[in-house]
Amino acid sequence: MDRPTVFAKSLRRGSASTILASVFLVATAFAQVALSQGNVPSQGSDDAMVRRVVEYYMRIGTEQYDRGYYADAEKTFEMAQGFADRLDPAQRAKLQSLQEKASQAVAERKKVLEVRQSAQDLLR
């Protein structure tokens, strides 16, 4: 068989995605090893990392809220709330506000669904 033909057939069967995934996993492993061999991080860099994670949770929760996934947004904000002690007061207040907004939306949606179910029951 011709070598280019064998290569093309193997690409069509999905081995290219397997190879790319393997390369990605190896690169990730090397990055983790390189990071772990660095200096021991100070408390300040740990706080900065946690703040970035909490900001990420807040951003994801806001996107979920904007798309109408209120219960998921509420859970995401609750996860972020676990690290609120590492946030500055303004971010903490924003997180609290987002969490309250999501909780209210969940409660309102629950009421609407109950009213809708009652209306459907009356129509039967």
N, C-alpha and C positions, 0 to 999 in steps of 0.2 A: 504494500500500500504506500501511497504517497504521504510523506510526513505532514504537509500542510492540511491534507484531507483529514488525517487522524486528529490533528489539533483542532480543526474546525468542528468535527463531530463531538469531541470531548467538551468543547465550549457550549455546544447546544444542549448537552446533557446536564449542565449545571455545575461542572467542576470548576468553572471560573469563579463562581460565587463562593465555592468552598475554599479555593485558594485565597481569594481576597479576604474572606473571614479569618482564615488562618494567619495571614499576614497582619491583619488588624489586631488579633489576639496577641501575637508575638510582640508587636510594637507596643501594645498596652502593657504587657508584662515588663518589657525593658524600661518603659517610662516609670512604672511603679518601683522597680529596683533602683533606678537612678534617683528617684525622689527619696526613697527610704535610706539611701546611703549618704544623703546630705547631712548637714548639721541637724542636731536635735532642735525642732522648732520651739521658739519661745511661746509663752502664754499669749503674747500680743498677736502673733501670727495665727495661733489657734483661734483666737477670738475673731480675727479677720476672716478666717476660713468659715467659721460658723455663721458669721454675719452674711457672707456671700450665699451660703446654703439657705439661710432664712429668707434672704431677698429673692432667691430662686423660687422657694416655696410660695412666697407672696406673689410673685409674677405668675406662676402656674395657677395658683388659686384665683387670681384676678381673671386670667384667661378662661378658666372653667366657669367662673361667675358670668362673664360676658357672653359665654355660649349657652348659658341656661342650665349648666350642671351645678346647681346650687348645693346639693348634698355633697358632691365631690369637693367643691370649693370649701365648704365648711370643714370637711375632714382635713384638707390640705392646710387650711389656716390653723387647725388644732395641732397639726404636726409642727408647724412653725412656732406656735405658742409655747411649745416645750423648750425652746431656746430663746425666748423673749428677754430673759435676764441679760443676755449678751448684746442686746440692741440698745441704741441710744434712745432717749425718751421720745423723740419725734417718730422714729420708726416703730417703736412699741405702740404708740398711740394710733399710728396708721394701721398696724396689724390688728389691734383691738377693734378699730372701726370696720375694717374689712370683715373680720370674723362676725361682728354683730350684724352687719349688712347681710352676710350669707345666711346666718341663722334666721333672720327675719324673712328672707326669701324662701327658705325651706318651710317655715311655718305657714307662710301665705300660700305656697304651692299646695301644702297638705290640706289647708282649708278649702282651696278651690277644687281639689280632687274630691274631697268629701261632699261638697255641694253638688258637683257634677254627678257623683255616684247617686246621691239622693234624688236628683232630677231624673236620672235614668230609671231608678227604681219606681218613681211615681208614674213614669210613662208606660211601664209594663202592666 
